Amino acid sequence: MTINLDEENLKDGLLGLVVALVEIVQELLERQALRRMESGSLSDAEVERLGESLSELQEALEKIKIDNGIEDSVENLRDSLDQVAEDLVDKFLDPEEWVKEAGP
């Protein structure tokens, strides 16, 4: 059996996955930054630097997506990852679902 790999699709898929994962990490960093800002544990200078860094990261990610034509694939991947995460959370909140899926 021969597996035909399209090198360009493989590269785009891998790059899309990396960008999607970095976007997720960025969102987590933003949430953590907001918590720290609200708690008052950051100085004004730290808030400024953090905001600039997160903004630069967002711009870099957008440029990578546009330059490589992977905007749609990243969005589709993010949607799929969001659905997987939502399904996992639902199962944690309702363990009976696990039992139903496991079957007899």
Rosetta silent file (secondary structure, phi, psi, omega in degrees, C-alpha in Angstrom):
SEQUENCE: MTINLDEENLKDGLLGLVVALVEIVQELLERQALRRMESGSLSDAEVERLGESLSELQEALEKIKIDNGIEDSVENLRDSLDQVAEDLVDKFLDPEEWVKEAGP
SCORE:     score description
SCORE:     0.000 S_00000001
   1 L     0.000  128.601 -179.358    0.000    0.000    0.000 S_00000001
   2 L  -102.704  135.003  176.376    1.422    3.365   -1.038 S_00000001
   3 L  -104.041  121.469  178.260    0.705    6.529    0.890 S_00000001
   4 L   -95.105  118.140  179.127    0.656    9.632   -1.256 S_00000001
   5 L  -110.261  129.247  173.954    1.617   12.711    0.679 S_00000001
   6 L   -89.587  108.190 -174.346    1.189   16.174   -0.717 S_00000001
   7 H   -57.249  -38.298 -179.015    4.177   17.980    0.770 S_00000001
   8 H   -67.129  -44.109  177.835    2.507   21.393    0.466 S_00000001
   9 H   -64.425  -38.185  178.760   -0.662   20.241    2.249 S_00000001
  10 H   -63.848  -45.313  178.533    1.433   18.574    4.928 S_00000001
  11 H   -62.182  -46.908 -179.934    3.454   21.759    5.470 S_00000001
  12 H   -63.842  -39.435  179.171    0.327   23.925    5.565 S_00000001
  13 H   -65.441  -43.133  179.130   -1.394   21.511    7.916 S_00000001
  14 H   -67.154  -44.644  178.157    1.532   21.408   10.303 S_00000001
  15 H   -62.962  -40.448  177.465    1.989   25.179   10.189 S_00000001
  16 H   -61.223  -41.586  178.314   -1.753   25.612   10.735 S_00000001
  17 H   -64.042  -44.440  179.416   -1.621   23.344   13.767 S_00000001
  18 H   -61.950  -45.937 -179.850    1.336   25.232   15.240 S_00000001
  19 H   -62.926  -43.149  179.042   -0.360   28.592   14.679 S_00000001
  20 H   -60.944  -42.926  178.952   -3.614   27.313   16.201 S_00000001
  21 H   -65.986  -39.910  177.699   -1.782   26.043   19.273 S_00000001
  22 H   -65.323  -37.908  176.426    0.116   29.324   19.659 S_00000001
  23 H   -61.909  -40.183  178.250   -3.196   31.197   19.404 S_00000001
  24 H   -64.386  -44.317  177.930   -4.605   29.041   22.192 S_00000001
  25 H   -62.342  -40.554  178.878   -1.557   29.711   24.365 S_00000001
  26 H   -60.578  -43.467  178.524   -1.884   33.419   23.583 S_00000001
  27 H   -61.729  -40.493  177.486   -5.504   33.406   24.746 S_00000001
  28 H   -64.408  -40.739  176.928   -4.472   31.708   27.973 S_00000001
  29 H   -62.854  -40.447  178.562   -1.739   34.312   28.483 S_00000001
  30 H   -63.369  -42.530  178.261   -4.252   37.101   27.899 S_00000001
  31 H   -63.336  -43.127  178.520   -6.629   35.639   30.485 S_00000001
  32 H   -64.467  -40.109  179.005   -3.815   35.288   33.002 S_00000001
  33 H   -62.654  -42.241  178.107   -2.686   38.847   32.295 S_00000001
  34 H   -61.761  -42.626  178.417   -6.219   40.125   32.911 S_00000001
  35 H   -60.487  -44.265 -178.817   -6.385   38.265   36.217 S_00000001
  36 H   -68.102  -37.057  177.555   -3.073   39.737   37.301 S_00000001
  37 H   -64.739  -45.754 -179.101   -4.110   43.229   36.204 S_00000001
  38 H   -64.611  -30.868  179.365   -7.414   42.967   38.069 S_00000001
  39 H   -80.938  -10.817  179.101   -5.639   41.746   41.193 S_00000001
  40 L    79.720   16.720 -177.234   -3.267   44.705   41.028 S_00000001
  41 L   -87.214    2.068  178.109   -0.135   42.556   40.970 S_00000001
  42 L  -116.376  140.647  175.207    1.282   44.290   37.876 S_00000001
  43 L   -76.624  167.071  178.171    2.796   47.749   37.701 S_00000001
  44 H   -60.195  -39.121  179.406    1.685   50.180   35.011 S_00000001
  45 H   -65.444  -39.420  178.920    4.966   49.565   33.151 S_00000001
  46 H   -66.723  -39.588  177.628    4.426   45.780   33.278 S_00000001
  47 H   -62.135  -43.871  179.081    0.877   46.165   31.991 S_00000001
  48 H   -60.699  -49.642 -179.752    2.176   48.309   29.131 S_00000001
  49 H   -62.516  -42.397 -179.871    4.925   45.826   28.191 S_00000001
  50 H   -62.792  -45.341  178.289    2.550   42.878   28.450 S_00000001
  51 H   -60.473  -43.893  179.151   -0.018   44.582   26.242 S_00000001
  52 H   -64.515  -42.448 -179.211    2.587   45.448   23.634 S_00000001
  53 H   -64.068  -44.547  179.511    4.016   41.923   23.635 S_00000001
  54 H   -66.153  -36.930  177.613    0.610   40.288   23.240 S_00000001
  55 H   -65.754  -43.235  178.223   -0.285   42.729   20.470 S_00000001
  56 H   -63.074  -39.097  178.001    2.977   42.004   18.628 S_00000001
  57 H   -63.388  -44.329  179.116    2.342   38.272   18.939 S_00000001
  58 H   -60.006  -44.697  179.160   -1.165   38.696   17.508 S_00000001
  59 H   -62.497  -41.829  179.952    0.200   40.725   14.580 S_00000001
  60 H   -63.702  -42.551  179.302    2.907   38.132   13.908 S_00000001
  61 H   -63.880  -42.778  178.710    0.366   35.298   13.911 S_00000001
  62 H   -62.473  -41.269  178.865   -1.919   37.181   11.521 S_00000001
  63 H   -63.528  -43.570  178.748    1.022   37.865    9.192 S_00000001
  64 H   -60.433  -44.787 -179.412    2.041   34.198    9.215 S_00000001
  65 H   -63.170  -45.080 -178.719   -1.519   33.132    8.406 S_00000001
  66 H   -67.946  -46.947 -178.152   -1.883   35.645    5.573 S_00000001
  67 H   -60.607  -30.016 -177.203    1.600   35.070    4.127 S_00000001
  68 H  -104.587    2.005  177.879    1.016   31.311    4.011 S_00000001
  69 L    61.315   38.268 -176.248   -2.652   31.395    3.022 S_00000001
  70 L  -115.335   18.543 -178.427   -3.704   29.321    6.025 S_00000001
  71 H   -56.458  -49.175 -177.646   -6.334   31.590    7.582 S_00000001
  72 H   -66.023  -41.297 -177.868   -9.198   29.223    6.793 S_00000001
  73 H   -67.668  -35.944  177.080   -7.357   26.076    7.814 S_00000001
  74 H   -66.403  -43.162  179.172   -6.372   27.618   11.168 S_00000001
  75 H   -62.339  -43.725  178.997   -9.953   28.730   11.775 S_00000001
  76 H   -63.852  -41.519  178.853  -11.291   25.261   10.892 S_00000001
  77 H   -64.710  -43.335  178.006   -8.718   23.607   13.118 S_00000001
  78 H   -61.204  -42.089  178.099   -9.545   25.967   16.000 S_00000001
  79 H   -60.919  -43.229  179.451  -13.244   25.183   15.564 S_00000001
  80 H   -65.107  -43.234  178.622  -12.483   21.457   15.647 S_00000001
  81 H   -64.558  -39.440  177.156  -10.265   21.807   18.724 S_00000001
  82 H   -61.141  -41.080 -179.822  -12.943   23.889   20.442 S_00000001
  83 H   -66.161  -41.712  177.718  -15.505   21.167   19.749 S_00000001
  84 H   -61.512  -45.798  179.713  -13.211   18.461   21.127 S_00000001
  85 H   -62.675  -41.795  179.123  -12.588   20.533   24.267 S_00000001
  86 H   -63.136  -42.118  178.331  -16.301   21.194   24.685 S_00000001
  87 H   -62.615  -41.381  179.156  -17.079   17.486   24.350 S_00000001
  88 H   -64.467  -43.702  178.732  -14.448   16.636   26.972 S_00000001
  89 H   -62.280  -43.798  178.169  -15.799   19.223   29.402 S_00000001
  90 H   -58.347  -40.683 -179.754  -19.323   17.907   28.875 S_00000001
  91 H   -69.420  -36.709  177.070  -18.137   14.382   29.657 S_00000001
  92 H   -66.039  -36.090 -179.503  -16.341   15.518   32.793 S_00000001
  93 H   -78.023  -23.100 -179.896  -19.489   17.277   33.934 S_00000001
  94 L  -134.015   80.055 -177.057  -21.681   14.277   33.068 S_00000001
  95 L   -59.272  -19.909  177.727  -19.695   11.047   33.633 S_00000001
  96 H   -61.831  -27.720  177.017  -22.749    9.006   32.678 S_00000001
  97 H   -62.185  -37.353  177.642  -22.021   10.005   29.073 S_00000001
  98 H   -61.223  -43.172 -178.730  -18.747    8.072   29.304 S_00000001
  99 H   -63.622  -43.350  179.144  -20.622    5.008   30.425 S_00000001
 100 H   -61.491  -42.793 -179.177  -23.091    5.351   27.543 S_00000001
 101 H   -70.020  -33.695  179.919  -20.289    5.687   24.991 S_00000001
 102 H   -66.192  -29.489  179.309  -18.343    2.774   26.460 S_00000001
 103 L    76.606 -172.436 -176.877  -21.350    0.566   25.876 S_00000001
 104 L   -68.616    0.000    0.000  -22.088   -2.792   27.498 S_00000001
